[in-house]
Amino acid sequence: MYKTSEGTADGAGMGNIVFTGMMGTGKTAVGRYLAEQLKVPFYDLDELIEKESGLDIPAIFREQGEAAFRTLEREVVSRLSQVSGCIIATGGGTIVDPENLRRLREQGEIICLTASPERILERVAGLEHRPLLWHTDKLERIREVLRIRDPVYAQVGEPIDTTHMSIEEVAAQVLARVVPDEILKGCSWKR
Ligand code: S3P
């Protein structure tokens, strides 16, 4: 059970819609938009990690290192696997951990978003809060991370390419793939 300021999300056996994919592909923006449309709670994993640790993501990486961040990420995923009827945006590296993938899959439909490296760079440009991109050649780094992660993301099915799409268009594609009332059914939140 995950407690938030809005209450407690509850309901074993029901599902979530979970977004995965590389940073800058629109997981948070689309997830938040869809949650508003469907009137269900939205959780952003990175935000939950920041709340629980009292540090922002760059500070966690800087002061404690990536391994500490991944431990926090696993803890939050474990707690989130108790919620249902929600939309969740994960971090770009969350499902690299097979245990995270298993937990998220158990209680939800996972949708992967992708985009071209150039578009990703445009979307994250100037945002120094992405520790994975603390490299001089950010475009090359994005290509490298994508190369490493592609097989991981491929595990959850064909990604939706958001390169040339608006948030609304991506949300429409998601709704063409999943039937929210079936996945989120029994949502304990008033719609
Ligand atoms: C990460 C992506 C980030 C955040 C952290 C690590 C990754 O989330 O979790 O910086 O490993 O790709 P976003 O994908 O939301 O930027």
py3Dmol code that shows the C-alpha trace and the ligand (Angstrom):
import py3Dmol

protein = """\
ATOM      1  CA  MET A   1       0.000   0.000   0.000  1.00  0.00           C
ATOM      2  CA  TYR A   2       1.441   3.358  -0.991  1.00  0.00           C
ATOM      3  CA  LYS A   3       0.493   6.339   1.107  1.00  0.00           C
ATOM      4  CA  THR A   4       0.343   9.739  -0.538  1.00  0.00           C
ATOM      5  CA  SER A   5      -0.976  13.110   0.519  1.00  0.00           C
ATOM      6  CA  GLU A   6      -4.165  12.231  -1.389  1.00  0.00           C
ATOM      7  CA  GLY A   7      -4.777   9.020   0.469  1.00  0.00           C
ATOM      8  CA  THR A   8      -3.945   5.387   0.049  1.00  0.00           C
ATOM      9  CA  ALA A   9      -4.100   3.496  -3.196  1.00  0.00           C
ATOM     10  CA  ASP A  10      -5.348   0.038  -2.599  1.00  0.00           C
ATOM     11  CA  GLY A  11      -6.744  -2.974  -4.414  1.00  0.00           C
ATOM     12  CA  ALA A  12      -4.763  -6.164  -4.809  1.00  0.00           C
ATOM     13  CA  GLY A  13      -5.153  -7.955  -8.103  1.00  0.00           C
ATOM     14  CA  MET A  14      -5.814  -4.878 -10.194  1.00  0.00           C
ATOM     15  CA  GLY A  15      -3.456  -3.206 -12.546  1.00  0.00           C
ATOM     16  CA  ASN A  16      -1.449  -0.138 -13.375  1.00  0.00           C
ATOM     17  CA  ILE A  17      -0.316   1.436 -16.611  1.00  0.00           C
ATOM     18  CA  VAL A  18       3.456   1.813 -16.383  1.00  0.00           C
ATOM     19  CA  PHE A  19       5.686   3.846 -18.680  1.00  0.00           C
ATOM     20  CA  THR A  20       9.270   2.910 -19.378  1.00  0.00           C
ATOM     21  CA  GLY A  21      11.844   4.076 -21.913  1.00  0.00           C
ATOM     22  CA  MET A  22      14.824   6.316 -22.187  1.00  0.00           C
ATOM     23  CA  MET A  23      14.847   9.749 -20.549  1.00  0.00           C
ATOM     24  CA  GLY A  24      13.340  12.465 -22.731  1.00  0.00           C
ATOM     25  CA  THR A  25      10.848  10.168 -24.431  1.00  0.00           C
ATOM     26  CA  GLY A  26       7.842  11.631 -22.591  1.00  0.00           C
ATOM     27  CA  LYS A  27       7.122   9.099 -19.825  1.00  0.00           C
ATOM     28  CA  THR A  28       6.292  11.685 -17.180  1.00  0.00           C
ATOM     29  CA  ALA A  29       4.494  14.139 -19.461  1.00  0.00           C
ATOM     30  CA  VAL A  30       2.341  11.469 -21.106  1.00  0.00           C
ATOM     31  CA  GLY A  31       1.747   9.594 -17.842  1.00  0.00           C
ATOM     32  CA  ARG A  32       0.605  12.735 -16.053  1.00  0.00           C
ATOM     33  CA  TYR A  33      -1.631  13.766 -18.951  1.00  0.00           C
ATOM     34  CA  LEU A  34      -3.236  10.331 -19.212  1.00  0.00           C
ATOM     35  CA  ALA A  35      -3.802  10.167 -15.463  1.00  0.00           C
ATOM     36  CA  GLU A  36      -5.614  13.510 -15.615  1.00  0.00           C
ATOM     37  CA  GLN A  37      -7.754  12.296 -18.513  1.00  0.00           C
ATOM     38  CA  LEU A  38      -8.607   9.011 -16.808  1.00  0.00           C
ATOM     39  CA  LYS A  39      -8.907  10.605 -13.357  1.00  0.00           C
ATOM     40  CA  VAL A  40      -6.579   8.138 -11.689  1.00  0.00           C
ATOM     41  CA  PRO A  41      -3.529   8.796  -9.490  1.00  0.00           C
ATOM     42  CA  PHE A  42      -0.172   9.377 -11.131  1.00  0.00           C
ATOM     43  CA  TYR A  43       3.170   8.411  -9.624  1.00  0.00           C
ATOM     44  CA  ASP A  44       6.564   9.469 -10.899  1.00  0.00           C
ATOM     45  CA  LEU A  45       9.220   7.128  -9.562  1.00  0.00           C
ATOM     46  CA  ASP A  46      11.978   9.746  -9.527  1.00  0.00           C
ATOM     47  CA  GLU A  47       9.743  12.129  -7.573  1.00  0.00           C
ATOM     48  CA  LEU A  48       8.971   9.435  -5.013  1.00  0.00           C
ATOM     49  CA  ILE A  49      12.685   8.660  -4.663  1.00  0.00           C
ATOM     50  CA  GLU A  50      13.421  12.347  -4.102  1.00  0.00           C
ATOM     51  CA  LYS A  51      10.652  12.628  -1.500  1.00  0.00           C
ATOM     52  CA  GLU A  52      11.785   9.555   0.390  1.00  0.00           C
ATOM     53  CA  SER A  53      15.461  10.415   0.383  1.00  0.00           C
ATOM     54  CA  GLY A  54      15.051  14.156   0.907  1.00  0.00           C
ATOM     55  CA  LEU A  55      17.611  14.689  -1.883  1.00  0.00           C
ATOM     56  CA  ASP A  56      17.181  15.433  -5.553  1.00  0.00           C
ATOM     57  CA  ILE A  57      18.407  12.870  -8.096  1.00  0.00           C
ATOM     58  CA  PRO A  58      21.677  14.661  -8.963  1.00  0.00           C
ATOM     59  CA  ALA A  59      22.503  14.982  -5.267  1.00  0.00           C
ATOM     60  CA  ILE A  60      21.905  11.273  -4.711  1.00  0.00           C
ATOM     61  CA  PHE A  61      24.244  10.409  -7.608  1.00  0.00           C
ATOM     62  CA  ARG A  62      26.839  12.979  -6.526  1.00  0.00           C
ATOM     63  CA  GLU A  63      26.861  12.274  -2.805  1.00  0.00           C
ATOM     64  CA  GLN A  64      25.982   8.573  -2.647  1.00  0.00           C
ATOM     65  CA  GLY A  65      26.639   7.209  -6.122  1.00  0.00           C
ATOM     66  CA  GLU A  66      24.544   5.347  -8.663  1.00  0.00           C
ATOM     67  CA  ALA A  67      24.431   2.119  -6.642  1.00  0.00           C
ATOM     68  CA  ALA A  68      22.710   3.953  -3.760  1.00  0.00           C
ATOM     69  CA  PHE A  69      20.230   5.468  -6.220  1.00  0.00           C
ATOM     70  CA  ARG A  70      19.440   2.015  -7.645  1.00  0.00           C
ATOM     71  CA  THR A  71      18.851   0.665  -4.131  1.00  0.00           C
ATOM     72  CA  LEU A  72      16.378   3.475  -3.424  1.00  0.00           C
ATOM     73  CA  GLU A  73      14.765   2.871  -6.805  1.00  0.00           C
ATOM     74  CA  ARG A  74      14.290  -0.834  -5.986  1.00  0.00           C
ATOM     75  CA  GLU A  75      12.732   0.022  -2.624  1.00  0.00           C
ATOM     76  CA  VAL A  76      10.260   2.429  -4.172  1.00  0.00           C
ATOM     77  CA  VAL A  77       9.350  -0.059  -6.938  1.00  0.00           C
ATOM     78  CA  SER A  78       8.757  -2.690  -4.293  1.00  0.00           C
ATOM     79  CA  ARG A  79       6.367  -0.376  -2.433  1.00  0.00           C
ATOM     80  CA  LEU A  80       4.708   0.714  -5.657  1.00  0.00           C
ATOM     81  CA  SER A  81       3.981  -2.854  -6.634  1.00  0.00           C
ATOM     82  CA  GLN A  82       1.396  -2.758  -3.857  1.00  0.00           C
ATOM     83  CA  VAL A  83      -0.668  -0.076  -5.604  1.00  0.00           C
ATOM     84  CA  SER A  84      -3.115  -0.515  -8.417  1.00  0.00           C
ATOM     85  CA  GLY A  85      -5.423   1.505 -10.571  1.00  0.00           C
ATOM     86  CA  CYS A  86      -2.632   4.018 -11.125  1.00  0.00           C
ATOM     87  CA  ILE A  87      -0.404   5.366 -13.854  1.00  0.00           C
ATOM     88  CA  ILE A  88       3.301   5.176 -13.117  1.00  0.00           C
ATOM     89  CA  ALA A  89       6.265   6.784 -14.895  1.00  0.00           C
ATOM     90  CA  THR A  90       9.474   4.915 -14.136  1.00  0.00           C
ATOM     91  CA  GLY A  91      13.024   6.195 -14.583  1.00  0.00           C
ATOM     92  CA  GLY A  92      14.891   5.289 -17.750  1.00  0.00           C
ATOM     93  CA  GLY A  93      16.977   2.677 -15.935  1.00  0.00           C
ATOM     94  CA  THR A  94      14.313   1.152 -13.683  1.00  0.00           C
ATOM     95  CA  ILE A  95      13.542  -1.975 -15.681  1.00  0.00           C
ATOM     96  CA  VAL A  96      17.222  -2.733 -16.275  1.00  0.00           C
ATOM     97  CA  ASP A  97      16.875  -4.473 -12.908  1.00  0.00           C
ATOM     98  CA  PRO A  98      15.043  -7.753 -13.654  1.00  0.00           C
ATOM     99  CA  GLU A  99      13.417  -7.748 -10.218  1.00  0.00           C
ATOM    100  CA  ASN A 100      11.956  -4.284 -10.859  1.00  0.00           C
ATOM    101  CA  LEU A 101      10.672  -5.468 -14.229  1.00  0.00           C
ATOM    102  CA  ARG A 102       9.092  -8.537 -12.668  1.00  0.00           C
ATOM    103  CA  ARG A 103       7.330  -6.540  -9.971  1.00  0.00           C
ATOM    104  CA  LEU A 104       6.037  -3.867 -12.337  1.00  0.00           C
ATOM    105  CA  ARG A 105       4.869  -6.505 -14.820  1.00  0.00           C
ATOM    106  CA  GLU A 106       3.058  -8.458 -12.167  1.00  0.00           C
ATOM    107  CA  GLN A 107       0.701  -5.583 -11.530  1.00  0.00           C
ATOM    108  CA  GLY A 108       0.524  -3.709 -14.735  1.00  0.00           C
ATOM    109  CA  GLU A 109       0.770  -3.171 -18.421  1.00  0.00           C
ATOM    110  CA  ILE A 110       4.166  -1.738 -19.309  1.00  0.00           C
ATOM    111  CA  ILE A 111       4.439   0.606 -22.265  1.00  0.00           C
ATOM    112  CA  CYS A 112       7.778   1.679 -23.667  1.00  0.00           C
ATOM    113  CA  LEU A 113       8.301   5.093 -25.245  1.00  0.00           C
ATOM    114  CA  THR A 114      11.218   5.846 -27.510  1.00  0.00           C
ATOM    115  CA  ALA A 115      12.531   8.767 -29.573  1.00  0.00           C
ATOM    116  CA  SER A 116      15.485   9.576 -31.790  1.00  0.00           C
ATOM    117  CA  PRO A 117      18.715  10.467 -29.971  1.00  0.00           C
ATOM    118  CA  GLU A 118      18.564  13.968 -31.491  1.00  0.00           C
ATOM    119  CA  ARG A 119      15.015  14.548 -30.206  1.00  0.00           C
ATOM    120  CA  ILE A 120      15.964  13.199 -26.776  1.00  0.00           C
ATOM    121  CA  LEU A 121      18.866  15.633 -26.673  1.00  0.00           C
ATOM    122  CA  GLU A 122      16.556  18.533 -27.583  1.00  0.00           C
ATOM    123  CA  ARG A 123      14.133  17.582 -24.828  1.00  0.00           C
ATOM    124  CA  VAL A 124      16.755  17.229 -22.116  1.00  0.00           C
ATOM    125  CA  ALA A 125      19.036  20.035 -23.293  1.00  0.00           C
ATOM    126  CA  GLY A 126      20.001  22.397 -20.531  1.00  0.00           C
ATOM    127  CA  LEU A 127      18.644  20.026 -17.905  1.00  0.00           C
ATOM    128  CA  GLU A 128      21.669  19.121 -15.848  1.00  0.00           C
ATOM    129  CA  HIS A 129      19.584  16.941 -13.541  1.00  0.00           C
ATOM    130  CA  ARG A 130      20.214  13.840 -15.687  1.00  0.00           C
ATOM    131  CA  PRO A 131      23.341  12.304 -14.127  1.00  0.00           C
ATOM    132  CA  LEU A 132      23.556   9.715 -16.897  1.00  0.00           C
ATOM    133  CA  LEU A 133      24.251  12.572 -19.281  1.00  0.00           C
ATOM    134  CA  TRP A 134      27.046  14.186 -17.298  1.00  0.00           C
ATOM    135  CA  HIS A 135      29.280  13.671 -20.330  1.00  0.00           C
ATOM    136  CA  THR A 136      30.848  16.130 -22.739  1.00  0.00           C
ATOM    137  CA  ASP A 137      29.327  14.571 -25.845  1.00  0.00           C
ATOM    138  CA  LYS A 138      25.728  14.170 -24.738  1.00  0.00           C
ATOM    139  CA  LEU A 139      24.438  12.984 -28.112  1.00  0.00           C
ATOM    140  CA  GLU A 140      27.003  10.186 -28.268  1.00  0.00           C
ATOM    141  CA  ARG A 141      26.196   9.283 -24.672  1.00  0.00           C
ATOM    142  CA  ILE A 142      22.458   9.088 -25.473  1.00  0.00           C
ATOM    143  CA  ARG A 143      23.249   6.808 -28.433  1.00  0.00           C
ATOM    144  CA  GLU A 144      25.423   4.641 -26.207  1.00  0.00           C
ATOM    145  CA  VAL A 145      22.810   4.288 -23.447  1.00  0.00           C
ATOM    146  CA  LEU A 146      20.151   3.499 -26.059  1.00  0.00           C
ATOM    147  CA  ARG A 147      22.373   0.802 -27.583  1.00  0.00           C
ATOM    148  CA  ILE A 148      22.854  -0.792 -24.175  1.00  0.00           C
ATOM    149  CA  ARG A 149      19.217  -0.468 -23.134  1.00  0.00           C
ATOM    150  CA  ASP A 150      17.416  -1.370 -26.360  1.00  0.00           C
ATOM    151  CA  PRO A 151      17.355  -5.118 -25.585  1.00  0.00           C
ATOM    152  CA  VAL A 152      16.007  -4.336 -22.117  1.00  0.00           C
ATOM    153  CA  TYR A 153      13.229  -2.101 -23.428  1.00  0.00           C
ATOM    154  CA  ALA A 154      12.443  -4.647 -26.167  1.00  0.00           C
ATOM    155  CA  GLN A 155      11.319  -7.072 -23.452  1.00  0.00           C
ATOM    156  CA  VAL A 156       8.110  -5.102 -22.964  1.00  0.00           C
ATOM    157  CA  GLY A 157       7.075  -5.012 -26.603  1.00  0.00           C
ATOM    158  CA  GLU A 158       7.135  -2.607 -29.506  1.00  0.00           C
ATOM    159  CA  PRO A 159       7.870   0.919 -28.272  1.00  0.00           C
ATOM    160  CA  ILE A 160       5.825   3.963 -29.247  1.00  0.00           C
ATOM    161  CA  ASP A 161       8.079   6.395 -31.098  1.00  0.00           C
ATOM    162  CA  THR A 162       7.318   9.862 -29.729  1.00  0.00           C
ATOM    163  CA  THR A 163       9.909  11.694 -31.860  1.00  0.00           C
ATOM    164  CA  HIS A 164       7.344  13.641 -33.867  1.00  0.00           C
ATOM    165  CA  MET A 165       4.341  13.364 -31.598  1.00  0.00           C
ATOM    166  CA  SER A 166       2.630  15.686 -29.147  1.00  0.00           C
ATOM    167  CA  ILE A 167       1.699  14.508 -25.658  1.00  0.00           C
ATOM    168  CA  GLU A 168      -1.934  14.182 -26.749  1.00  0.00           C
ATOM    169  CA  GLU A 169      -0.972  12.108 -29.796  1.00  0.00           C
ATOM    170  CA  VAL A 170       1.138   9.732 -27.731  1.00  0.00           C
ATOM    171  CA  ALA A 171      -1.689   9.377 -25.203  1.00  0.00           C
ATOM    172  CA  ALA A 172      -4.065   8.487 -28.053  1.00  0.00           C
ATOM    173  CA  GLN A 173      -1.638   5.775 -29.234  1.00  0.00           C
ATOM    174  CA  VAL A 174      -1.471   4.381 -25.721  1.00  0.00           C
ATOM    175  CA  LEU A 175      -5.255   4.251 -25.556  1.00  0.00           C
ATOM    176  CA  ALA A 176      -5.313   2.439 -28.891  1.00  0.00           C
ATOM    177  CA  ARG A 177      -3.152  -0.269 -27.312  1.00  0.00           C
ATOM    178  CA  VAL A 178      -4.636  -0.702 -23.894  1.00  0.00           C
ATOM    179  CA  VAL A 179      -8.128  -0.645 -22.502  1.00  0.00           C
ATOM    180  CA  PRO A 180      -7.700   1.403 -19.332  1.00  0.00           C
ATOM    181  CA  ASP A 181     -10.985   0.264 -17.830  1.00  0.00           C
ATOM    182  CA  GLU A 182      -9.747  -3.306 -17.949  1.00  0.00           C
ATOM    183  CA  ILE A 183      -6.264  -2.640 -16.680  1.00  0.00           C
ATOM    184  CA  LEU A 184      -7.247  -0.124 -14.063  1.00  0.00           C
ATOM    185  CA  LYS A 185     -10.504  -1.830 -13.178  1.00  0.00           C
ATOM    186  CA  GLY A 186     -11.532  -1.784  -9.604  1.00  0.00           C
ATOM    187  CA  CYS A 187      -9.487   1.316  -9.057  1.00  0.00           C
ATOM    188  CA  SER A 188     -10.218   2.325  -5.503  1.00  0.00           C
ATOM    189  CA  TRP A 189     -10.098   5.992  -6.417  1.00  0.00           C
ATOM    190  CA  LYS A 190     -13.214   7.922  -7.275  1.00  0.00           C
ATOM    191  CA  ARG A 191     -13.073   8.809 -10.956  1.00  0.00           C
TER     192      ARG A 191
END
"""
ligand_1 = """\
16
S3P
C 17.903 7.412 -15.278
C 16.848 8.169 -15.710
C 16.245 9.227 -14.888
C 16.538 8.987 -13.397
C 17.989 8.775 -13.166
C 18.534 7.578 -13.943
C 18.425 6.341 -16.167
O 14.832 9.247 -15.068
O 15.817 7.891 -12.922
O 18.652 9.943 -13.543
O 19.135 5.451 -15.680
O 18.114 6.369 -17.380
P 14.122 9.804 -16.409
O 14.141 8.698 -17.417
O 12.737 10.119 -15.959
O 14.888 11.010 -16.834
"""
view = py3Dmol.view(width=600, height=400)
view.addModel(protein, "pdb")
view.setStyle({"model": 0}, {"cartoon": {"style": "trace"}})
view.addModel(ligand_1, "xyz")
view.setStyle({"model": 1}, {"stick": {}})
view.zoomTo()
view.show()
